[in-house]
Amino acid sequence: MRAEALQAWWHWAQGIIPAAERKSGLRELKQFLSAFTELSPLEIALRRFPPQIRLQLPLAELQERWQRRWQERVPLQYLIGTVHWHDLELVVTPAVLIPRPETEELLEVVAATVPPGQQRGHWLDLGTGSGAIAIGLTRLFPSALVHAVDCSPAALEVAQENIQKYALGDRLRCYLGSWFDPLAPLQGQVQGIVSNPPYIPTELVTTLQPEVRYHEPRLALDGGADGLQAIRQIVERAPAYLQPQGWLFMELMATQGQAVAALARATQAYGRVEILKDLSGHDRFLVAQNL
Ligand SMILES: C[S@@+](CC[C@H](N)C(=O)[O-])C[C@H]1O[C@@H](n2cnc3c(N)ncnc32)[C@H](O)[C@@H]1O
């Protein structure tokens, strides 16, 4: 494509960004163009294009995708097909939640909490989605065997693609099923569990921004009437799977900290139960250790 044509496309593309979202929309436009060309961020920022630009998609397709961003509020990451998360570039489709910065923090909490002697053995990622946590864990703990579970076959296909991309197939296995169901042989043997389960109360799902509400999988968001349906199951069933002193790390909604701590204490199975805050100062993570 010639530089003049791309300039004209840029002019059109920035023109359809809603006025109220101009700043973030322009940032997204740069990311969008960078994903489908070999232009450097500087060339895009200054709009100083070389005479010929190679597009990885036909122009009509590029145009249609950018239109869907604003007309249908499709998240940018689904339009590009990848997301940068932690130190990874993961494939994402509408079958999986787009991994969030809070979940990067969850992985940091795991890394900072688990002593080196326990960074091995069997680790679980329950509700793996794109495989983000499982892949992060497998790379973080080079002696661990990681088991990633999801009840969505379409999500597991995406996770498998990401696992292959990082060539982790020998230490990271995927299982189709509900929470612990496919993992019965691991009872009493698990060193740690990390999970970002669906935790939004059903009533709140319809109040979320359209990008989330209409495009991210309901199965990844909806935590039942009180938002705690999945969390409750995991907190209550985990002790049967964990070794003595085994770990449970879970991401929560900001308002759920006290309720989840109470759920964990009520099992009388954990010696340590803590709620940690995220970088914004909100209660966000459960850290529990089996007796
Ligand atoms: C909030 S998303 C988390 C995805 C990914 N771990 C992340 O942090 O980006 C929750 C995931 O749990 C899965 N899920 C929902 N119910 C489940 C169940 N009963 N058993 C296993 N996975 C389930 C969903 O399909 C979804 O992939």
Ligand as a Chemical Component Dictionary entry (heavy atoms), coordinates in Angstrom:
data_LIG
# 
_chem_comp.id                   LIG 
_chem_comp.type                 NON-POLYMER 
_chem_comp.pdbx_formal_charge   0 
_chem_comp.three_letter_code    LIG 
# 
loop_
_chem_comp_atom.comp_id 
_chem_comp_atom.atom_id 
_chem_comp_atom.alt_atom_id 
_chem_comp_atom.type_symbol 
_chem_comp_atom.charge 
_chem_comp_atom.model_Cartn_x 
_chem_comp_atom.model_Cartn_y 
_chem_comp_atom.model_Cartn_z 
_chem_comp_atom.pdbx_ordinal 
LIG C1  C1  C 0  -12.210 -14.965 34.927 1  
LIG S1  S1  S 1  -11.866 -16.182 33.698 2  
LIG C2  C2  C 0  -10.108 -16.395 33.960 3  
LIG C3  C3  C 0  -9.323  -16.751 32.734 4  
LIG C4  C4  C 0  -7.803  -16.734 32.934 5  
LIG N1  N1  N 0  -7.404  -17.610 34.015 6  
LIG C5  C5  C 0  -7.339  -15.317 33.253 7  
LIG O1  O1  O 0  -7.037  -15.042 34.405 8  
LIG O2  O2  O -1 -7.290  -14.491 32.340 9  
LIG C6  C6  C 0  -12.577 -17.623 34.425 10 
LIG C7  C7  C 0  -12.429 -18.918 33.628 11 
LIG O3  O3  O 0  -13.098 -19.963 34.362 12 
LIG C8  C8  C 0  -13.734 -20.825 33.446 13 
LIG N2  N2  N 0  -14.815 -21.538 34.154 14 
LIG C9  C9  C 0  -16.052 -21.101 34.488 15 
LIG N3  N3  N 0  -16.732 -22.051 35.152 16 
LIG C10 C10 C 0  -15.890 -23.123 35.238 17 
LIG C11 C11 C 0  -16.018 -24.419 35.820 18 
LIG N4  N4  N 0  -17.136 -24.816 36.438 19 
LIG N5  N5  N 0  -14.951 -25.255 35.749 20 
LIG C12 C12 C 0  -13.805 -24.871 35.118 21 
LIG N6  N6  N 0  -13.631 -23.650 34.561 22 
LIG C13 C13 C 0  -14.665 -22.794 34.611 23 
LIG C14 C14 C 0  -14.213 -19.917 32.332 24 
LIG O4  O4  O 0  -14.439 -20.641 31.138 25 
LIG C15 C15 C 0  -13.048 -18.919 32.246 26 
LIG O5  O5  O 0  -12.107 -19.345 31.283 27 
# 
loop_
_chem_comp_bond.comp_id 
_chem_comp_bond.atom_id_1 
_chem_comp_bond.atom_id_2 
_chem_comp_bond.value_order 
_chem_comp_bond.pdbx_ordinal 
LIG C1  S1  SING 1  
LIG S1  C2  SING 2  
LIG S1  C6  SING 3  
LIG C2  C3  SING 4  
LIG C3  C4  SING 5  
LIG C4  N1  SING 6  
LIG C4  C5  SING 7  
LIG C5  O1  DOUB 8  
LIG C5  O2  SING 9  
LIG C6  C7  SING 10 
LIG C7  O3  SING 11 
LIG C7  C15 SING 12 
LIG O3  C8  SING 13 
LIG C8  N2  SING 14 
LIG C8  C14 SING 15 
LIG N2  C9  SING 16 
LIG N2  C13 SING 17 
LIG C9  N3  DOUB 18 
LIG N3  C10 SING 19 
LIG C10 C11 SING 20 
LIG C10 C13 DOUB 21 
LIG C11 N4  SING 22 
LIG C11 N5  DOUB 23 
LIG N5  C12 SING 24 
LIG C12 N6  DOUB 25 
LIG N6  C13 SING 26 
LIG C14 O4  SING 27 
LIG C14 C15 SING 28 
LIG C15 O5  SING 29 
# 
